Amino acid sequence: MARMVRKQIVIDAAREKTLERLAGELDLSQSEVIRRAIDGFAEKMTEMDEREKAWSRIVEMARNATDHGVTDENGRLKWTREELHERGSSR
């Protein structure tokens, strides 16, 4: 097990009851419940960061669509759905 560092936290009475309940239900120490909560929060933040980066890439691709001949200078598609289907069926 990794070296543990002692920390003192301050929580309100409602959170204390929740912490005690979770520790009892999960048969874990209160410290372990807090450690798992920190791990879960950190994982969620990483997921959010990855989603934000992916969304930024999508937005950048949309902004560059004109450069790649997908849209005209007004942002309208240069092709129709029917043309797209015709291209697909002719292959």
Protein Blocks (a to p, Z undefined) as FASTA:
>chain_A
ZZdddddddddfklmmmmmmmmmmnopafklmmmmmmmmmmmmmmmmmmmmmmmmmmmmm
mmmmmmnomacfkopafbdfklmmmmmmmZZ
